[in-house]
């Protein structure tokens, strides 16, 4: 299968523009309008604020999980100690009943 992609423009125009003065110096591109510059800075500030909010939310969630992890560790330790106590009680040297 063959795909043909053509650019719309005048024949022989490849879309690149070389803007030079007659004496061979390059022209500086025109500066963006002030509204476009303000919009650009507003978008950058909004993205940074969103990233900061997401980082704060992740940190809050991680700090919220610390007591849960401590509680789970205490429950696991208590269950482990309970099993050890049950095993020691079952294998004691004294008989459970006397004949």
Backbone as CSV, one residue per row, in Angstrom:
resi,resn,N_x,N_y,N_z,CA_x,CA_y,CA_z,C_x,C_y,C_z
1,UNK,0.851,-1.163,0.000,0.000,0.000,0.000,0.904,1.235,0.000
2,UNK,0.562,2.186,-0.783,1.384,3.372,-0.938,0.579,4.599,-0.515
3,UNK,1.187,5.391,0.368,0.548,6.616,0.808,1.243,7.794,0.145
4,UNK,0.451,8.708,-0.338,0.992,9.913,-0.950,0.523,11.098,-0.121
5,UNK,1.486,11.830,0.405,1.169,12.996,1.217,1.669,14.216,0.463
6,UNK,0.774,15.136,0.215,1.138,16.355,-0.498,0.792,17.556,0.368
7,UNK,1.674,18.540,0.347,1.398,19.782,1.049,0.647,20.711,0.117
8,UNK,-0.255,21.470,0.699,-1.015,22.427,-0.104,-0.204,23.715,-0.188
9,UNK,0.015,24.189,-1.354,0.778,25.414,-1.556,1.058,25.595,-3.036
10,UNK,1.897,26.538,-3.300,2.240,26.779,-4.697,3.222,25.709,-5.172
11,UNK,3.239,25.406,-6.453,4.177,24.392,-6.939,5.613,24.836,-6.712
12,UNK,6.432,23.925,-6.206,7.832,24.230,-5.937,8.071,24.851,-4.573
13,UNK,7.012,25.127,-3.827,7.162,25.716,-2.500,7.171,24.586,-1.479
14,UNK,8.262,24.487,-0.737,8.321,23.421,0.266,7.942,23.908,1.660
15,UNK,7.467,25.118,1.823,6.978,25.627,3.094,8.009,26.326,3.946
16,UNK,9.277,26.259,3.584,10.310,26.928,4.374,10.508,28.343,3.845
17,UNK,10.759,29.257,4.768,10.968,30.645,4.390,12.297,31.109,4.960
18,UNK,13.113,31.703,4.121,14.385,32.271,4.547,14.247,33.779,4.405
19,UNK,14.152,34.448,5.543,13.913,35.886,5.544,15.230,36.610,5.764
20,UNK,15.758,37.212,4.673,17.037,37.917,4.747,16.888,39.312,4.153
21,UNK,17.734,40.201,4.648,17.783,41.548,4.084,18.659,41.507,2.826
22,UNK,18.606,42.537,1.981,19.420,42.528,0.763,20.932,42.460,1.027
23,UNK,21.386,42.928,2.192,22.827,42.855,2.451,23.255,41.536,3.094
24,UNK,22.344,40.544,3.250,22.689,39.212,3.728,22.488,38.977,5.210
25,UNK,21.872,39.918,5.902,21.600,39.733,7.333,20.224,39.075,7.510
26,UNK,20.115,38.241,8.529,18.820,37.626,8.823,17.947,38.603,9.576
27,UNK,16.691,38.599,9.258,15.742,39.450,9.976,15.272,38.727,11.229
28,UNK,15.051,39.492,12.269,14.523,38.892,13.500,13.019,38.690,13.320
29,UNK,12.515,37.586,13.834,11.074,37.360,13.702,10.306,38.398,14.505
30,UNK,9.118,38.719,14.077,8.334,39.715,14.812,7.974,39.193,16.200
31,UNK,7.940,40.105,17.156,7.612,39.733,18.525,6.112,39.444,18.617
32,UNK,5.772,38.466,19.428,4.360,38.098,19.597,3.611,39.247,20.256
33,UNK,2.332,39.387,19.976,1.542,40.443,20.622,1.519,40.236,22.141
34,UNK,1.282,41.306,22.875,1.321,41.234,24.324,0.263,40.295,24.870
35,UNK,-0.879,40.198,24.214,-1.933,39.292,24.687,-1.473,37.831,24.563
36,UNK,-0.769,37.514,23.490,-0.269,36.151,23.317,0.802,35.833,24.353
37,UNK,1.644,36.821,24.672,2.677,36.588,25.684,2.052,36.391,27.060
38,UNK,1.053,37.195,27.377,0.370,37.051,28.667,-0.318,35.690,28.740
39,UNK,-0.942,35.279,27.659,-1.596,33.971,27.623,-0.573,32.849,27.817
40,UNK,0.583,32.971,27.173,1.631,31.957,27.325,2.073,31.842,28.782
41,UNK,2.314,32.987,29.437,2.725,32.967,30.836,1.602,32.447,31.738
42,UNK,0.370,32.771,31.415,-0.758,32.276,32.213,-0.865,30.755,32.108
43,UNK,-0.619,30.211,30.924,-0.666,28.756,30.755,0.465,28.098,31.543
44,UNK,1.650,28.683,31.514,2.780,28.124,32.277,2.473,28.149,33.769
45,UNK,1.926,29.247,34.263,1.585,29.345,35.686,0.500,28.335,36.038
46,UNK,-0.490,28.150,35.182,-1.561,27.190,35.456,-1.028,25.760,35.490
47,UNK,-0.134,25.428,34.571,0.445,24.081,34.567,1.280,23.853,35.821
48,UNK,2.082,24.836,36.216,2.878,24.704,37.441,1.993,24.586,38.681
49,UNK,0.908,25.359,38.726,-0.011,25.273,39.863,-0.688,23.904,39.905
50,UNK,-1.053,23.371,38.748,-1.647,22.038,38.701,-0.674,20.963,39.149
51,UNK,0.590,21.083,38.739,1.600,20.110,39.158,1.835,20.196,40.665
52,UNK,1.862,21.410,41.203,2.034,21.580,42.644,0.847,21.000,43.406
53,UNK,-0.358,21.205,42.906,-1.544,20.645,43.550,-1.523,19.121,43.506
54,UNK,-1.104,18.547,42.392,-1.028,17.087,42.285,0.026,16.538,43.246
55,UNK,1.163,17.206,43.355,2.206,16.765,44.282,1.726,16.860,45.732
56,UNK,0.994,17.918,46.058,0.459,18.059,47.408,-0.560,16.970,47.710
57,UNK,-1.369,16.613,46.737,-2.359,15.547,46.917,-1.676,14.202,47.125
58,UNK,-0.637,13.929,46.376,0.105,12.666,46.536,0.766,12.618,47.906
59,UNK,1.372,13.714,48.341,1.996,13.762,49.659,0.964,13.583,50.768
60,UNK,-0.182,14.217,50.642,-1.255,14.071,51.625,-1.709,12.617,51.705
61,UNK,-1.869,11.960,50.572,-2.300,10.562,50.554,-1.247,9.664,51.199
62,UNK,0.024,9.925,50.919,1.096,9.121,51.513,1.133,9.312,53.029
63,UNK,0.967,10.534,53.485,0.957,10.786,54.925,-0.280,10.196,55.587
64,UNK,-1.368,10.115,54.855,-2.586,9.506,55.375,-2.417,7.998,55.541
65,UNK,-1.586,7.376,54.734,-1.385,5.931,54.807,-0.435,5.509,55.918
66,UNK,0.351,6.411,56.470,1.310,6.037,57.521,0.612,5.441,58.746
67,UNK,-0.438,6.047,59.313,-1.109,5.409,60.461,-1.749,4.069,60.094
68,UNK,-2.238,3.950,58.891,-2.828,2.680,58.462,-1.761,1.589,58.424
69,UNK,-0.581,1.913,57.904,0.513,0.941,57.852,0.981,0.568,59.254
70,UNK,1.060,1.535,60.153,1.463,1.244,61.534,0.433,0.339,62.202
71,UNK,-0.836,0.635,62.006,-1.895,-0.218,62.569,-1.840,-1.638,62.019
72,UNK,-1.617,-1.768,60.720,-1.514,-3.107,60.125,-0.307,-3.852,60.674
73,UNK,0.799,-3.158,60.889,1.990,-3.800,61.455,1.733,-4.257,62.884
74,UNK,1.039,-3.441,63.679,0.723,-3.841,65.054,-0.200,-5.049,65.089
75,UNK,-1.182,-5.077,64.214,-2.089,-6.229,64.149,-1.338,-7.482,63.714
76,UNK,-0.449,-7.354,62.740,0.343,-8.506,62.297,1.261,-8.988,63.414
77,UNK,1.875,-8.063,64.160,2.742,-8.454,65.272,1.940,-9.161,66.360
78,UNK,0.756,-8.631,66.692,-0.085,-9.264,67.710,-0.523,-10.663,67.259
79,UNK,-0.873,-10.828,65.994,-1.256,-12.145,65.489,-0.075,-13.110,65.552
80,UNK,1.115,-12.646,65.240,2.313,-13.477,65.312,2.584,-13.911,66.756
81,UNK,2.511,-12.953,67.680,2.738,-13.286,69.087,1.662,-14.243,69.601
82,UNK,0.428,-14.098,69.167,-0.662,-14.991,69.566,-0.374,-16.416,69.094
83,UNK,0.088,-16.535,67.865,0.404,-17.874,67.338,1.568,-18.495,68.115
84,UNK,2.588,-17.706,68.428,3.697,-18.228,69.227,3.224,-18.666,70.611
85,UNK,2.362,-17.907,71.233,1.837,-18.242,72.555,1.028,-19.533,72.497
86,UNK,0.206,-19.673,71.442,-0.594,-20.895,71.283,0.312,-22.107,71.068
87,UNK,1.371,-21.941,70.267,2.277,-23.054,70.023,3.027,-23.445,71.290
88,UNK,3.509,-22.500,72.075,4.207,-22.798,73.318,3.292,-23.469,74.319
89,UNK,2.053,-23.050,74.374,1.096,-23.642,75.312,0.799,-25.082,74.947
90,UNK,0.775,-25.360,73.641,0.473,-26.718,73.197,1.635,-27.673,73.400
91,UNK,2.862,-27.197,73.412,4.044,-28.048,73.548,4.706,-27.883,74.914
92,UNK,3.942,-27.595,75.946,4.551,-27.428,77.266,4.996,-28.781,77.825
93,UNK,5.908,-28.759,78.766,6.429,-29.992,79.327,5.484,-30.617,80.342
94,UNK,4.528,-29.851,80.821,3.580,-30.389,81.783,2.387,-30.955,81.036
95,UNK,1.875,-32.076,81.464,0.692,-32.629,80.807,-0.527,-31.760,81.094
96,UNK,-1.426,-31.738,80.121,-2.606,-30.904,80.256,-3.532,-31.477,81.337
97,UNK,-3.652,-32.797,81.422,-4.497,-33.435,82.457,-3.658,-34.466,83.188
98,UNK,-3.926,-34.663,84.467,-3.198,-35.659,85.230,-4.047,-36.922,85.326
99,UNK,-3.415,-38.055,85.209,-4.202,-39.295,85.284,-4.644,-39.635,86.686
